[in-house]
Amino acid sequence: MIDKNKKQFYKNQAETIIKKLNLRKMEGYYADTVEEAYGKVLELIGKSPASIGYGGSMTIDNSDLKEKIKEAGHNLIVREDYKTDDQVKELKSKMINADTFLMSTNAITLDGELINIDGRGNRVSYLIYGPDQVIVIAGMNKVVKDVQSGIDRTRNVASPANTVRLNCDTPCAKIGRCADCLEHTICCEIVVTRASMVPGRIKVVLVGEELGY
């Protein structure tokens, strides 16, 4: 449970970040709770039936957001259903042409920059290019001072936790911090999103709770 003082701190901090996001041609929103955040996500998707893709995210997976999207009449592209090589190729085509792509972020700076580390690069590739709209849902525990702090957080907090979740045979899964490994690494792509070329394409919903890794 987060007390009212920390909640107010999160709100104040989010307002600062949202102003910076706007300068970077990204839209920013603040939700006090995860339930409010998912309501905002559905509002941003809109009422007309749309195709919705998503990236690997504990913030999204540990929720009923996917069910809410289906109930709203949208076509959720369930990536776990695509397993063979041909199916994965079809999935890539659907994802890059999706109306909306949902994801979280490994870190977000006080200056409004997004930091993400990926293995295959599918999640960050759709953030960069393709879907008409990208909605990023991020708990305020993801906020960092600057880009280097974001990379450090991702490599020493998010990635080790994800390697445990994915049963990866990496040093960080065993020792709980980055060992700068190369074999079996999931830290192949490091992407900093400092601005959106298309104004408003990327929308960030900051949540006054601690979500995901």
The 8 nearest C-alpha neighbors of each residue, nearest first, counted from 0:
[[1, 2, 208, 3, 209, 6, 5, 207],
 [2, 0, 5, 6, 3, 208, 4, 207],
 [1, 3, 4, 5, 6, 0, 7, 8],
 [2, 4, 6, 5, 7, 1, 8, 0],
 [5, 3, 7, 6, 2, 8, 1, 9],
 [4, 6, 8, 7, 3, 2, 9, 1],
 [7, 5, 3, 9, 4, 8, 207, 10],
 [8, 6, 10, 4, 5, 9, 11, 3],
 [7, 9, 5, 11, 6, 10, 12, 4],
 [8, 10, 6, 12, 7, 11, 207, 13],
 [9, 11, 7, 13, 8, 12, 6, 14],
 [12, 10, 8, 14, 13, 9, 7, 15],
 [11, 13, 9, 15, 10, 14, 8, 16],
 [14, 12, 16, 10, 15, 11, 9, 17],
 [15, 13, 17, 11, 12, 16, 10, 18],
 [14, 16, 12, 13, 18, 17, 11, 19],
 [15, 17, 13, 19, 111, 109, 18, 14],
 [18, 16, 27, 20, 14, 19, 15, 13],
 [17, 19, 21, 16, 15, 20, 14, 22],
 [20, 18, 16, 22, 111, 17, 21, 110],
 [21, 19, 111, 17, 23, 25, 22, 18],
 [20, 22, 24, 25, 18, 23, 19, 26],
 [21, 23, 19, 20, 24, 18, 25, 194],
 [22, 24, 194, 20, 21, 25, 195, 19],
 [25, 23, 198, 21, 195, 22, 199, 194],
 [26, 24, 199, 20, 21, 201, 23, 202],
 [27, 25, 202, 199, 21, 20, 203, 201],
 [26, 28, 17, 203, 202, 204, 20, 25],
 [29, 27, 204, 205, 203, 17, 30, 26],
 [28, 30, 205, 204, 206, 13, 31, 27],
 [31, 29, 206, 36, 35, 32, 205, 207],
 [30, 32, 207, 206, 29, 35, 33, 208],
 [33, 31, 35, 34, 30, 207, 206, 36],
 [32, 34, 36, 35, 206, 37, 30, 31],
 [35, 33, 37, 36, 32, 38, 30, 31],
 [36, 34, 38, 32, 33, 30, 37, 39],
 [35, 37, 33, 39, 30, 34, 38, 40],
 [36, 38, 40, 39, 34, 35, 33, 41],
 [37, 39, 35, 41, 36, 40, 42, 34],
 [38, 40, 42, 36, 37, 41, 43, 35],
 [41, 39, 37, 43, 42, 38, 44, 36],
 [42, 40, 44, 38, 43, 39, 37, 45],
 [41, 43, 39, 45, 40, 44, 38, 46],
 [44, 42, 40, 45, 41, 39, 134, 202],
 [45, 43, 41, 42, 40, 99, 46, 49],
 [44, 46, 42, 43, 47, 41, 48, 49],
 [45, 47, 48, 44, 71, 42, 41, 72],
 [46, 48, 45, 49, 73, 72, 44, 71],
 [49, 47, 73, 72, 46, 74, 50, 45],
 [48, 50, 73, 98, 74, 47, 51, 44],
 [51, 49, 74, 97, 98, 75, 73, 99],
 [52, 50, 75, 99, 100, 97, 76, 74],
 [53, 51, 100, 76, 94, 101, 97, 75],
 [54, 52, 101, 100, 102, 51, 55, 76],
 [53, 55, 102, 122, 56, 101, 52, 100],
 [54, 56, 53, 57, 102, 122, 60, 59],
 [57, 55, 58, 59, 60, 54, 103, 102],
 [56, 58, 60, 211, 59, 61, 55, 212],
 [57, 59, 211, 56, 210, 61, 60, 103],
 [58, 60, 56, 57, 61, 62, 64, 102],
 [61, 59, 57, 62, 58, 56, 63, 55],
 [62, 60, 59, 57, 58, 63, 211, 56],
 [63, 61, 60, 64, 59, 58, 65, 57],
 [62, 64, 66, 65, 67, 61, 60, 59],
 [63, 65, 67, 66, 62, 68, 37, 59],
 [66, 64, 68, 67, 63, 69, 75, 62],
 [67, 65, 69, 68, 63, 64, 70, 71],
 [66, 68, 64, 70, 65, 69, 71, 63],
 [67, 69, 65, 71, 66, 70, 73, 64],
 [68, 70, 66, 72, 73, 71, 67, 75],
 [71, 69, 67, 72, 68, 66, 73, 65],
 [72, 70, 68, 69, 73, 67, 46, 48],
 [73, 71, 69, 70, 48, 74, 68, 49],
 [72, 74, 48, 49, 69, 71, 68, 75],
 [73, 75, 50, 49, 51, 76, 69, 72],
 [74, 76, 51, 77, 50, 73, 52, 69],
 [75, 77, 52, 51, 78, 74, 50, 94],
 [78, 76, 79, 80, 75, 52, 81, 53],
 [77, 79, 80, 81, 76, 90, 52, 53],
 [78, 80, 81, 77, 82, 76, 87, 90],
 [81, 79, 78, 77, 82, 86, 76, 87],
 [82, 80, 86, 87, 79, 78, 83, 90],
 [83, 81, 86, 87, 80, 84, 79, 85],
 [84, 82, 86, 85, 87, 81, 88, 80],
 [85, 83, 87, 86, 88, 82, 81, 89],
 [84, 86, 88, 83, 87, 89, 82, 81],
 [85, 87, 89, 81, 83, 88, 84, 82],
 [88, 86, 90, 84, 89, 81, 85, 83],
 [89, 87, 85, 91, 86, 90, 84, 92],
 [90, 88, 86, 92, 87, 91, 85, 93],
 [89, 91, 87, 93, 88, 92, 94, 86],
 [92, 90, 94, 88, 93, 89, 95, 87],
 [93, 91, 89, 90, 95, 94, 96, 88],
 [92, 94, 90, 96, 91, 95, 97, 89],
 [95, 93, 97, 91, 96, 92, 52, 90],
 [94, 96, 129, 130, 92, 93, 97, 91],
 [95, 97, 93, 130, 94, 129, 92, 98],
 [98, 96, 130, 94, 50, 99, 95, 51],
 [97, 99, 131, 50, 130, 49, 51, 132],
 [100, 98, 132, 51, 97, 133, 130, 131],
 [99, 101, 52, 133, 53, 51, 130, 134],
 [102, 100, 53, 134, 133, 135, 52, 54],
 [103, 101, 135, 54, 53, 56, 136, 134],
 [102, 104, 136, 135, 137, 56, 58, 105],
 [105, 103, 106, 115, 137, 114, 135, 113],
 [104, 106, 115, 153, 114, 141, 157, 103],
 [105, 107, 141, 114, 149, 104, 142, 113],
 [108, 106, 113, 142, 112, 141, 143, 114],
 [107, 109, 143, 110, 145, 111, 112, 144],
 [108, 110, 16, 111, 144, 143, 142, 145],
 [109, 111, 108, 19, 112, 16, 145, 20],
 [112, 110, 20, 19, 108, 16, 109, 107],
 [111, 113, 193, 108, 107, 192, 110, 114],
 [114, 112, 107, 192, 191, 106, 111, 115],
 [115, 113, 191, 106, 190, 105, 149, 107],
 [116, 114, 105, 190, 189, 104, 117, 191],
 [115, 117, 189, 188, 186, 190, 153, 114],
 [118, 116, 188, 120, 186, 187, 119, 185],
 [117, 119, 185, 187, 186, 120, 188, 116],
 [120, 118, 121, 117, 187, 188, 185, 122],
 [119, 121, 117, 118, 123, 122, 124, 188],
 [122, 120, 124, 123, 119, 125, 117, 54],
 [123, 121, 54, 124, 125, 120, 126, 117],
 [122, 124, 126, 120, 125, 121, 127, 117],
 [123, 125, 121, 127, 126, 122, 120, 128],
 [126, 124, 128, 127, 123, 122, 129, 95],
 [127, 125, 123, 124, 128, 133, 122, 100],
 [126, 128, 124, 125, 123, 129, 192, 195],
 [129, 127, 125, 126, 124, 130, 95, 131],
 [128, 130, 95, 125, 96, 131, 127, 97],
 [131, 129, 97, 96, 95, 132, 98, 99],
 [132, 130, 98, 99, 129, 200, 97, 133],
 [131, 133, 99, 200, 130, 201, 98, 100],
 [134, 132, 100, 201, 99, 101, 202, 200],
 [135, 133, 202, 101, 203, 201, 100, 102],
 [134, 136, 203, 103, 102, 204, 101, 202],
 [137, 135, 103, 204, 203, 205, 102, 134],
 [138, 136, 205, 103, 206, 104, 204, 135],
 [137, 139, 206, 210, 209, 140, 208, 205],
 [138, 140, 141, 142, 207, 206, 209, 208],
 [139, 141, 209, 138, 142, 210, 208, 137],
 [140, 142, 106, 139, 138, 107, 143, 105],
 [143, 141, 107, 139, 140, 108, 106, 109],
 [144, 142, 108, 149, 145, 148, 107, 109],
 [143, 145, 108, 109, 148, 142, 146, 149],
 [146, 144, 108, 148, 147, 143, 149, 109],
 [145, 147, 149, 148, 150, 108, 114, 144],
 [146, 148, 150, 149, 145, 151, 144, 152],
 [147, 149, 151, 145, 146, 150, 143, 152],
 [150, 148, 146, 152, 106, 147, 151, 143],
 [149, 151, 147, 153, 152, 148, 154, 146],
 [150, 152, 148, 154, 149, 153, 155, 147],
 [153, 151, 149, 156, 155, 150, 154, 148],
 [152, 154, 157, 150, 151, 156, 155, 105],
 [153, 155, 151, 158, 177, 152, 156, 150],
 [154, 156, 176, 177, 152, 153, 151, 159],
 [157, 155, 152, 153, 159, 158, 154, 160],
 [158, 156, 153, 212, 160, 159, 161, 154],
 [157, 159, 161, 154, 160, 153, 156, 162],
 [160, 158, 171, 162, 172, 161, 175, 157],
 [159, 161, 163, 157, 158, 162, 156, 164],
 [160, 162, 164, 158, 163, 159, 165, 157],
 [161, 163, 167, 165, 159, 164, 172, 160],
 [162, 164, 166, 172, 160, 161, 165, 167],
 [165, 163, 161, 162, 166, 160, 167, 159],
 [164, 166, 162, 163, 167, 161, 160, 168],
 [167, 165, 163, 164, 162, 168, 172, 161],
 [168, 166, 162, 165, 169, 163, 172, 183],
 [167, 169, 166, 183, 172, 170, 162, 173],
 [168, 170, 172, 171, 167, 183, 184, 173],
 [169, 171, 173, 172, 174, 178, 168, 180],
 [170, 172, 176, 175, 159, 174, 177, 173],
 [173, 171, 163, 159, 162, 170, 169, 175],
 [172, 174, 171, 170, 175, 169, 163, 168],
 [173, 175, 171, 176, 172, 170, 177, 159],
 [176, 174, 171, 159, 172, 173, 177, 155],
 [177, 175, 155, 171, 174, 159, 178, 156],
 [176, 178, 171, 155, 154, 179, 159, 175],
 [177, 179, 180, 170, 171, 176, 169, 174],
 [180, 178, 177, 181, 184, 154, 170, 171],
 [181, 179, 178, 182, 184, 170, 169, 177],
 [180, 182, 184, 183, 179, 186, 187, 185],
 [181, 183, 184, 180, 169, 168, 185, 170],
 [184, 182, 169, 181, 168, 185, 167, 180],
 [185, 183, 181, 182, 186, 180, 169, 187],
 [184, 186, 118, 187, 117, 183, 158, 162],
 [187, 185, 118, 184, 117, 116, 188, 189],
 [188, 186, 118, 185, 117, 189, 184, 116],
 [187, 189, 117, 116, 186, 120, 118, 190],
 [190, 188, 116, 115, 117, 187, 191, 186],
 [191, 189, 115, 114, 116, 188, 192, 123],
 [192, 190, 114, 113, 193, 115, 112, 189],
 [193, 191, 113, 112, 194, 190, 114, 195],
 [192, 194, 112, 191, 113, 23, 195, 111],
 [195, 193, 23, 192, 24, 196, 25, 112],
 [196, 194, 197, 24, 25, 198, 23, 201],
 [195, 197, 198, 194, 24, 200, 23, 199],
 [196, 198, 195, 200, 199, 24, 201, 25],
 [199, 197, 24, 200, 195, 196, 25, 201],
 [198, 200, 25, 201, 26, 24, 197, 202],
 [201, 199, 132, 197, 198, 133, 202, 131],
 [202, 200, 133, 25, 199, 134, 132, 26],
 [201, 203, 26, 134, 25, 27, 135, 133],
 [202, 204, 135, 27, 134, 136, 26, 205],
 [205, 203, 28, 136, 29, 27, 135, 137],
 [204, 206, 29, 137, 138, 28, 136, 30],
 [205, 207, 138, 30, 208, 31, 139, 29],
 [206, 208, 31, 139, 9, 32, 6, 138],
 [209, 207, 138, 206, 139, 210, 32, 33],
 [208, 210, 138, 140, 139, 211, 207, 206],
 [211, 209, 138, 58, 208, 212, 140, 137],
 [212, 210, 58, 57, 209, 56, 138, 137],
 [211, 157, 210, 160, 156, 57, 105, 161]]
